């Protein structure tokens, strides 16, 4: 079980490709593990867009990534067509962080 301890959508230092970053903290053993869940903006989206527009994927990692492209040690979920089918693998990947 985890809880969202911070949802960082108002950071001044969000890069153009980051719509929001949620920090999830594990409440059970191993307690205290933090996962950074980043909602990614489509690179072809217009520069001027509204919040939550053109979000195409979610990426999870144990540290905040400063790179747009997937880093080693990240779990990725495409939020377009077929995301429900890919969700179990994404959740398994999150479980792998424990």
FIVOZA-705239 format. One record per atom (N, C-alpha, C, O): residue number from 1; residue in one letter; atom name; x, y, z. Coordinates in nm, 4 decimals, always signed. Example, Ala and Ser with C-alpha at 12.3 -4.5 7.8 and 13.67 -1.06 7.14 Angstrom:
BEGIN
 pake marti kolke        x        y        z
    1     a     N  +1.3190  -0.5690  +0.7800
    1     a    CA  +1.2300  -0.4500  +0.7800
    1     a     C  +1.3200  -0.3300  +0.7800
    1     a     O  +1.4236  -0.3319  +0.8465
    2     s     N  +1.2850  -0.2250  +0.7080
    2     s    CA  +1.3670  -0.1060  +0.7140
    2     s     C  +1.2900  +0.0030  +0.7870
    2     s     O  +1.3409  +0.1138  +0.8039
***
This chain:
BEGIN
 pake marti kolke        x        y        z
    1     x     N  +0.0843  -0.1167  +0.0000
    1     x    CA  +0.0000  +0.0000  +0.0000
    1     x     C  +0.0892  +0.1235  +0.0000
    1     x     O  +0.1934  +0.1274  +0.0655
    2     x     N  +0.0452  +0.2249  -0.0756
    2     x    CA  +0.1201  +0.3500  -0.0847
    2     x     C  +0.0227  +0.4656  -0.0763
    2     x     O  -0.0972  +0.4492  -0.0985
    3     x     N  +0.0752  +0.5819  -0.0441
    3     x    CA  -0.0075  +0.7015  -0.0456
    3     x     C  +0.0668  +0.8094  -0.1221
    3     x     O  +0.1897  +0.8094  -0.1294
    4     x     N  -0.0096  +0.9011  -0.1789
    4     x    CA  +0.0512  +1.0151  -0.2458
    4     x     C  +0.0897  +1.1137  -0.1369
    4     x     O  +0.0042  +1.1629  -0.0632
    5     x     N  +0.2191  +1.1423  -0.1271
    5     x    CA  +0.2621  +1.2374  -0.0245
    5     x     C  +0.2803  +1.3765  -0.0818
    5     x     O  +0.2873  +1.4743  -0.0073
    6     x     N  +0.2880  +1.3861  -0.2139
    6     x    CA  +0.3019  +1.5162  -0.2766
    6     x     C  +0.2647  +1.5034  -0.4228
    6     x     O  +0.3032  +1.4067  -0.4885
    7     x     N  +0.1917  +1.5978  -0.4734
    7     x    CA  +0.1622  +1.6057  -0.6160
    7     x     C  +0.2170  +1.7395  -0.6619
    7     x     O  +0.1646  +1.8451  -0.6264
    8     x     N  +0.3209  +1.7340  -0.7397
    8     x    CA  +0.3963  +1.8542  -0.7711
    8     x     C  +0.3660  +1.9014  -0.9121
    8     x     O  +0.4401  +1.8722  -1.0059
    9     x     N  +0.2573  +1.9740  -0.9261
    9     x    CA  +0.2229  +2.0275  -1.0564
    9     x     C  +0.2525  +2.1767  -1.0641
    9     x     O  +0.2492  +2.2351  -1.1724
   10     x     N  +0.2806  +2.2373  -0.9526
   10     x    CA  +0.3037  +2.3809  -0.9487
   10     x     C  +0.4515  +2.4158  -0.9300
   10     x     O  +0.4860  +2.5313  -0.9052
   11     x     N  +0.5380  +2.3154  -0.9422
   11     x    CA  +0.6810  +2.3437  -0.9303
   11     x     C  +0.7212  +2.4454  -1.0356
   11     x     O  +0.6684  +2.4452  -1.1468
   12     x     N  +0.8123  +2.5299  -1.0010
   12     x    CA  +0.8660  +2.6235  -1.0986
   12     x     C  +0.9688  +2.5567  -1.1879
   12     x     O  +0.9997  +2.6073  -1.2958
   13     x     N  +1.0217  +2.4442  -1.1442
   13     x    CA  +1.1283  +2.3809  -1.2214
   13     x     C  +1.0818  +2.2587  -1.3008
   13     x     O  +1.1642  +2.1753  -1.3382
   14     x     N  +0.9506  +2.2464  -1.3273
   14     x    CA  +0.9044  +2.1386  -1.4150
   14     x     C  +0.9543  +2.1671  -1.5559
   14     x     O  +0.9446  +2.2800  -1.6040
   15     x     N  +1.0072  +2.0657  -1.6215
   15     x    CA  +1.0475  +2.0805  -1.7607
   15     x     C  +0.9241  +2.0774  -1.8494
   15     x     O  +0.8165  +2.0374  -1.8050
   16     x     N  +0.9390  +2.1195  -1.9747
   16     x    CA  +0.8244  +2.1277  -2.0659
   16     x     C  +0.7564  +1.9928  -2.0844
   16     x     O  +0.6366  +1.9875  -2.1125
   17     x     N  +0.8298  +1.8853  -2.0693
   17     x    CA  +0.7763  +1.7511  -2.0940
   17     x     C  +0.7133  +1.6887  -1.9694
   17     x     O  +0.6621  +1.5769  -1.9762
   18     x     N  +0.7161  +1.7583  -1.8570
   18     x    CA  +0.6571  +1.7093  -1.7317
   18     x     C  +0.5270  +1.7858  -1.7034
   18     x     O  +0.5298  +1.9068  -1.6811
   19     x     N  +0.4142  +1.7156  -1.7043
   19     x    CA  +0.2882  +1.7805  -1.6705
   19     x     C  +0.2700  +1.7841  -1.5191
   19     x     O  +0.2362  +1.8880  -1.4625
   20     x     N  +0.2923  +1.6715  -1.4546
   20     x    CA  +0.2833  +1.6602  -1.3094
   20     x     C  +0.3804  +1.5536  -1.2622
   20     x     O  +0.4176  +1.4632  -1.3371
   21     x     N  +0.4207  +1.5659  -1.1367
   21     x    CA  +0.4992  +1.4614  -1.0711
   21     x     C  +0.4296  +1.4297  -0.9395
   21     x     O  +0.4070  +1.5175  -0.8563
   22     x     N  +0.3965  +1.3030  -0.9228
   22     x    CA  +0.3403  +1.2569  -0.7957
   22     x     C  +0.4493  +1.1798  -0.7233
   22     x     O  +0.5199  +1.0995  -0.7842
   23     x     N  +0.4630  +1.2036  -0.5947
   23     x    CA  +0.5567  +1.1263  -0.5138
   23     x     C  +0.4743  +1.0305  -0.4293
   23     x     O  +0.3942  +1.0725  -0.3458
   24     x     N  +0.4949  +0.9022  -0.4518
   24     x    CA  +0.4241  +0.7977  -0.3786
   24     x     C  +0.5188  +0.7410  -0.2740
   24     x     O  +0.6352  +0.7140  -0.3037
   25     x     N  +0.4706  +0.7231  -0.1536
   25     x    CA  +0.5543  +0.6644  -0.0491
   25     x     C  +0.4902  +0.5355  +0.0004
   25     x     O  +0.3714  +0.5311  +0.0325
   26     x     N  +0.5713  +0.4315  +0.0055
   26     x    CA  +0.5247  +0.2995  +0.0482
   26     x     C  +0.4987  +0.3008  +0.1984
   26     x     O  +0.5835  +0.3434  +0.2767
   27     x     N  +0.3786  +0.2529  +0.2382
   27     x    CA  +0.3408  +0.2536  +0.3798
   27     x     C  +0.3707  +0.1225  +0.4505
   27     x     O  +0.3803  +0.1189  +0.5732
   28     x     N  +0.3856  +0.0151  +0.3743
   28     x    CA  +0.4137  -0.1150  +0.4334
   28     x     C  +0.5569  -0.1543  +0.4001
   28     x     O  +0.6279  -0.0806  +0.3317
   29     x     N  +0.5977  -0.2678  +0.4474
   29     x    CA  +0.7349  -0.3147  +0.4283
   29     x     C  +0.7659  -0.3297  +0.2794
   29     x     O  +0.6881  -0.3902  +0.2057
   30     x     N  +0.8756  -0.2765  +0.2362
   30     x    CA  +0.9716  -0.1899  +0.3041
   30     x     C  +0.9199  -0.0460  +0.3095
   30     x     O  +0.9053  +0.0200  +0.2067
   31     x     N  +0.8937  -0.0003  +0.4273
   31     x    CA  +0.8343  +0.1309  +0.4510
   31     x     C  +0.9282  +0.2431  +0.4075
   31     x     O  +1.0499  +0.2353  +0.4248
   32     x     N  +0.8684  +0.3473  +0.3509
   32     x    CA  +0.9456  +0.4669  +0.3190
   32     x     C  +0.9992  +0.4759  +0.1776
   32     x     O  +1.0550  +0.5793  +0.1408
   33     x     N  +0.9847  +0.3723  +0.0971
   33     x    CA  +1.0317  +0.3804  -0.0417
   33     x     C  +0.9480  +0.4845  -0.1146
   33     x     O  +0.8253  +0.4851  -0.1045
   34     x     N  +1.0148  +0.5718  -0.1877
   34     x    CA  +0.9459  +0.6755  -0.2649
   34     x     C  +0.9566  +0.6446  -0.4135
   34     x     O  +1.0622  +0.6076  -0.4647
   35     x     N  +0.8438  +0.6613  -0.4803
   35     x    CA  +0.8381  +0.6433  -0.6251
   35     x     C  +0.7923  +0.7754  -0.6857
   35     x     O  +0.6941  +0.8345  -0.6410
   36     x     N  +0.8637  +0.8205  -0.7868
   36     x    CA  +0.8291  +0.9434  -0.8573
   36     x     C  +0.7512  +0.9046  -0.9825
   36     x     O  +0.8057  +0.8426  -1.0739
   37     x     N  +0.6240  +0.9414  -0.9858
   37     x    CA  +0.5364  +0.9120  -1.0984
   37     x     C  +0.5204  +1.0408  -1.1784
   37     x     O  +0.4582  +1.1367  -1.1326
   38     x     N  +0.5775  +1.0413  -1.2982
   38     x    CA  +0.5786  +1.1602  -1.3822
   38     x     C  +0.4829  +1.1408  -1.4986
   38     x     O  +0.4879  +1.0392  -1.5680
   39     x     N  +0.3958  +1.2384  -1.5196
   39     x    CA  +0.3044  +1.2365  -1.6334
   39     x     C  +0.3692  +1.3178  -1.7447
   39     x     O  +0.3987  +1.4361  -1.7280
   40     x     N  +0.3909  +1.2524  -1.8582
   40     x    CA  +0.4708  +1.3085  -1.9667
   40     x     C  +0.3848  +1.3769  -2.0725
   40     x     O  +0.2782  +1.3275  -2.1094
   41     x     N  +0.4327  +1.4906  -2.1204
   41     x    CA  +0.3658  +1.5671  -2.2252
   41     x     C  +0.4148  +1.5173  -2.3608
   41     x     O  +0.5336  +1.4914  -2.3800
   42     x     N  +0.3221  +1.5045  -2.4533
   42     x    CA  +0.3543  +1.4644  -2.5902
   42     x     C  +0.4532  +1.5648  -2.6494
   42     x     O  +0.4276  +1.6852  -2.6462
   43     x     N  +0.5661  +1.5174  -2.7036
   43     x    CA  +0.6652  +1.6101  -2.7588
   43     x     C  +0.6138  +1.6890  -2.8793
   43     x     O  +0.6736  +1.7901  -2.9161
   44     x     N  +0.5043  +1.6449  -2.9410
   44     x    CA  +0.4479  +1.7171  -3.0554
   44     x     C  +0.3353  +1.8121  -3.0139
   44     x     O  +0.2711  +1.8733  -3.0993
   45     x     N  +0.3117  +1.8242  -2.8855
   45     x    CA  +0.2059  +1.9133  -2.8359
   45     x     C  +0.2465  +2.0589  -2.8566
   45     x     O  +0.3652  +2.0915  -2.8559
   46     x     N  +0.1481  +2.1458  -2.8748
   46     x    CA  +0.1802  +2.2886  -2.8860
   46     x     C  +0.2467  +2.3387  -2.7581
   46     x     O  +0.2172  +2.2909  -2.6485
   47     x     N  +0.3358  +2.4348  -2.7734
   47     x    CA  +0.4071  +2.4869  -2.6567
   47     x     C  +0.3092  +2.5454  -2.5552
   47     x     O  +0.3225  +2.5224  -2.4350
   48     x     N  +0.2120  +2.6202  -2.6035
   48     x    CA  +0.1113  +2.6772  -2.5135
   48     x     C  -0.0053  +2.5804  -2.5050
   48     x     O  -0.0851  +2.5697  -2.5982
   49     x     N  -0.0149  +2.5106  -2.3941
   49     x    CA  -0.1200  +2.4115  -2.3725
   49     x     C  -0.1741  +2.4290  -2.2324
   49     x     O  -0.1080  +2.4858  -2.1454
   50     x     N  -0.2952  +2.3795  -2.2112
   50     x    CA  -0.3551  +2.3852  -2.0782
   50     x     C  -0.3044  +2.2684  -1.9946
   50     x     O  -0.2609  +2.1660  -2.0472
   51     x     N  -0.3112  +2.2865  -1.8640
   51     x    CA  -0.2729  +2.1802  -1.7704
   51     x     C  -0.3490  +2.0528  -1.8035
   51     x     O  -0.4687  +2.0568  -1.8319
   52     x     N  -0.2803  +1.9413  -1.7997
   52     x    CA  -0.3342  +1.8069  -1.8265
   52     x     C  -0.3675  +1.7811  -1.9729
   52     x     O  -0.4192  +1.6742  -2.0053
   53     x     N  -0.3399  +1.8738  -2.0605
   53     x    CA  -0.3603  +1.8492  -2.2035
   53     x     C  -0.2365  +1.7822  -2.2616
   53     x     O  -0.1237  +1.8100  -2.2208
   54     x     N  -0.2593  +1.6955  -2.3557
   54     x    CA  -0.1529  +1.6295  -2.4319
   54     x     C  -0.0609  +1.5439  -2.3451
   54     x     O  +0.0567  +1.5276  -2.3775
   55     x     N  -0.1129  +1.4894  -2.2362
   55     x    CA  -0.0367  +1.3944  -2.1548
   55     x     C  -0.0520  +1.2587  -2.2206
   55     x     O  -0.1637  +1.2108  -2.2403
   56     x     N  +0.0595  +1.1967  -2.2545
   56     x    CA  +0.0515  +1.0723  -2.3315
   56     x     C  +0.1054  +0.9507  -2.2579
   56     x     O  +0.0831  +0.8379  -2.3019
   57     x     N  +0.1762  +0.9705  -2.1463
   57     x    CA  +0.2360  +0.8549  -2.0786
   57     x     C  +0.2636  +0.8881  -1.9326
   57     x     O  +0.2669  +1.0041  -1.8915
   58     x     N  +0.2832  +0.7815  -1.8564
   58     x    CA  +0.3255  +0.7931  -1.7168
   58     x     C  +0.4542  +0.7136  -1.7014
   58     x     O  +0.4691  +0.6051  -1.7575
   59     x     N  +0.5464  +0.7692  -1.6247
   59     x    CA  +0.6737  +0.7013  -1.6008
   59     x     C  +0.7005  +0.7024  -1.4513
   59     x     O  +0.6823  +0.8043  -1.3847
   60     x     N  +0.7437  +0.5886  -1.3993
   60     x    CA  +0.7734  +0.5767  -1.2566
   60     x     C  +0.9204  +0.5413  -1.2383
   60     x     O  +0.9777  +0.4634  -1.3146
   61     x     N  +0.9803  +0.6011  -1.1345
   61     x    CA  +1.1204  +0.5730  -1.1028
   61     x     C  +1.1442  +0.6026  -0.9549
   61     x     O  +1.0612  +0.6646  -0.8885
   62     x     N  +1.2572  +0.5580  -0.9055
   62     x    CA  +1.2914  +0.5806  -0.7649
   62     x     C  +1.3513  +0.7185  -0.7400
   62     x     O  +1.3652  +0.7607  -0.6252
   63     x     N  +1.3865  +0.7884  -0.8467
   63     x    CA  +1.4398  +0.9240  -0.8364
   63     x     C  +1.3716  +1.0096  -0.9414
   63     x     O  +1.3215  +0.9588  -1.0418
   64     x     N  +1.3701  +1.1381  -0.9179
   64     x    CA  +1.3144  +1.2267  -1.0199
   64     x     C  +1.4089  +1.2296  -1.1387
   64     x     O  +1.5274  +1.2604  -1.1256
   65     x     N  +1.3550  +1.1975  -1.2525
   65     x    CA  +1.4357  +1.1950  -1.3735
   65     x     C  +1.4468  +1.3354  -1.4310
   65     x     O  +1.3506  +1.4121  -1.4287
   66     x     N  +1.5624  +1.3678  -1.4814
   66     x    CA  +1.5828  +1.4974  -1.5470
   66     x     C  +1.5919  +1.4814  -1.6980
   66     x     O  +1.6207  +1.5773  -1.7696
   67     x     N  +1.5674  +1.3607  -1.7460
   67     x    CA  +1.5728  +1.3326  -1.8894
   67     x     C  +1.4342  +1.2966  -1.9403
   67     x     O  +1.3589  +1.2265  -1.8726
   68     x     N  +1.4006  +1.3442  -2.0589
   68     x    CA  +1.2694  +1.3162  -2.1171
   68     x     C  +1.2554  +1.1713  -2.1585
   68     x     O  +1.1505  +1.1102  -2.1380
   69     x     N  +1.3596  +1.1166  -2.2163
   69     x    CA  +1.3543  +0.9784  -2.2630
   69     x     C  +1.3705  +0.8837  -2.1455
   69     x     O  +1.4353  +0.9168  -2.0462
   70     x     N  +1.3117  +0.7668  -2.1574
   70     x    CA  +1.3112  +0.6694  -2.0474
   70     x     C  +1.4526  +0.6354  -2.0027
   70     x     O  +1.5386  +0.6011  -2.0838
   71     x     N  +1.4742  +0.6454  -1.8752
   71     x    CA  +1.6020  +0.6086  -1.8149
   71     x     C  +1.5987  +0.4613  -1.7777
   71     x     O  +1.4922  +0.4001  -1.7699
   72     x     N  +1.7152  +0.4063  -1.7553
   72     x    CA  +1.7228  +0.2707  -1.7019
   72     x     C  +1.6619  +0.2722  -1.5616
   72     x     O  +1.6814  +0.3676  -1.4862
   73     x     N  +1.5892  +0.1680  -1.5272
   73     x    CA  +1.5289  +0.1602  -1.3946
   73     x     C  +1.3963  +0.2324  -1.3836
   73     x     O  +1.3519  +0.2645  -1.2733
   74     x     N  +1.3319  +0.2585  -1.4979
   74     x    CA  +1.2010  +0.3222  -1.4952
   74     x     C  +1.0953  +0.2259  -1.5466
   74     x     O  +1.1254  +0.1312  -1.6194
   75     x     N  +0.9725  +0.2512  -1.5081
   75     x    CA  +0.8574  +0.1751  -1.5555
   75     x     C  +0.7709  +0.2730  -1.6337
   75     x     O  +0.7505  +0.3864  -1.5904
   76     x     N  +0.7205  +0.2302  -1.7476
   76     x    CA  +0.6550  +0.3203  -1.8419
   76     x     C  +0.5162  +0.2683  -1.8773
   76     x     O  +0.4976  +0.1480  -1.8951
   77     x     N  +0.4186  +0.3585  -1.8876
   77     x    CA  +0.2829  +0.3231  -1.9294
   77     x     C  +0.2341  +0.4244  -2.0314
   77     x     O  +0.2183  +0.5424  -1.9999
   78     x     N  +0.2101  +0.3784  -2.1540
   78     x    CA  +0.1514  +0.4619  -2.2576
   78     x     C  +0.0039  +0.4788  -2.2245
   78     x     O  -0.0661  +0.3797  -2.2036
   79     x     N  -0.0444  +0.6019  -2.2192
   79     x    CA  -0.1820  +0.6293  -2.1784
   79     x     C  -0.2796  +0.6394  -2.2957
   79     x     O  -0.3939  +0.6815  -2.2780
   80     x     N  -0.2357  +0.6020  -2.4125
   80     x    CA  -0.3253  +0.6031  -2.5281
   80     x     C  -0.3914  +0.4668  -2.5429
   80     x     O  -0.3998  +0.3901  -2.4469
   81     x     N  -0.4365  +0.4382  -2.6591
   81     x    CA  -0.5080  +0.3134  -2.6871
   81     x     C  -0.4329  +0.1930  -2.6303
   81     x     O  -0.3120  +0.1789  -2.6488
   82     x     N  -0.5064  +0.1074  -2.5616
   82     x    CA  -0.4484  -0.0147  -2.5077
   82     x     C  -0.3873  -0.0018  -2.3694
   82     x     O  -0.3249  -0.0962  -2.3210
   83     x     N  -0.4038  +0.1131  -2.3045
   83     x    CA  -0.3399  +0.1326  -2.1741
   83     x     C  -0.3948  +0.0372  -2.0686
   83     x     O  -0.3216  -0.0042  -1.9786
   84     x     N  -0.5223  +0.0022  -2.0787
   84     x    CA  -0.5801  -0.0887  -1.9786
   84     x     C  -0.5148  -0.2263  -1.9860
   84     x     O  -0.4970  -0.2934  -1.8843
   85     x     N  -0.4795  -0.2672  -2.1066
   85     x    CA  -0.4129  -0.3962  -2.1253
   85     x     C  -0.2716  -0.3941  -2.0667
   85     x     O  -0.2238  -0.4946  -2.0141
   86     x     N  -0.2065  -0.2801  -2.0763
   86     x    CA  -0.0685  -0.2664  -2.0287
   86     x     C  -0.0603  -0.2360  -1.8789
   86     x     O  +0.0472  -0.2462  -1.8198
   87     x     N  -0.1721  -0.1988  -1.8174
   87     x    CA  -0.1712  -0.1594  -1.6767
   87     x     C  -0.1184  -0.2674  -1.5820
   87     x     O  -0.0404  -0.2342  -1.4928
   88     x     N  -0.1568  -0.3957  -1.5965
   88     x    CA  -0.1020  -0.4974  -1.5048
   88     x     C  +0.0511  -0.5053  -1.5076
   88     x     O  +0.1138  -0.5229  -1.4032
   89     x     N  +0.1115  -0.4924  -1.6260
   89     x    CA  +0.2580  -0.4944  -1.6345
   89     x     C  +0.3185  -0.3712  -1.5674
   89     x     O  +0.4228  -0.3800  -1.5026
   90     x     N  +0.2529  -0.2571  -1.5831
   90     x    CA  +0.2997  -0.1347  -1.5179
   90     x     C  +0.2967  -0.1516  -1.3658
   90     x     O  +0.3917  -0.1146  -1.2968
   91     x     N  +0.1878  -0.2075  -1.3148
   91     x    CA  +0.1757  -0.2295  -1.1701
   91     x     C  +0.2779  -0.3311  -1.1195
   91     x     O  +0.3299  -0.3168  -1.0088
   92     x     N  +0.3068  -0.4332  -1.1995
   92     x    CA  +0.4128  -0.5284  -1.1626
   92     x     C  +0.5473  -0.4573  -1.1553
   92     x     O  +0.6285  -0.4838  -1.0667
   93     x     N  +0.5693  -0.3668  -1.2498
   93     x    CA  +0.6929  -0.2889  -1.2483
   93     x     C  +0.7043  -0.2025  -1.1240
   93     x     O  +0.8119  -0.1910  -1.0654
   94     x     N  +0.5926  -0.1415  -1.0834
   94     x    CA  +0.5929  -0.0628  -0.9594
   94     x     C  +0.6239  -0.1513  -0.8400
   94     x     O  +0.6990  -0.1124  -0.7506
   95     x     N  +0.5659  -0.2703  -0.8389
   95     x    CA  +0.5914  -0.3644  -0.7298
   95     x     C  +0.7388  -0.4047  -0.7254
   95     x     O  +0.7927  -0.4342  -0.6187
   96     x     N  +0.8028  -0.4055  -0.8408
   96     x    CA  +0.9444  -0.4400  -0.8483
   96     x     C  +1.0354  -0.3397  -0.7794
   96     x     O  +1.1501  -0.3719  -0.7484
   97     x     N  +0.9867  -0.2195  -0.7550
   97     x    CA  +1.0670  -0.1197  -0.6839
   97     x     C  +1.0844  -0.1552  -0.5368
   97     x     O  +1.1726  -0.1016  -0.4697
   98     x     N  +1.0000  -0.2459  -0.4862
   98     x    CA  +1.0108  -0.2852  -0.3456
   98     x     C  +1.1238  -0.3792  -0.3347
   98     x     O  +1.1538  -0.4274  -0.2254
***
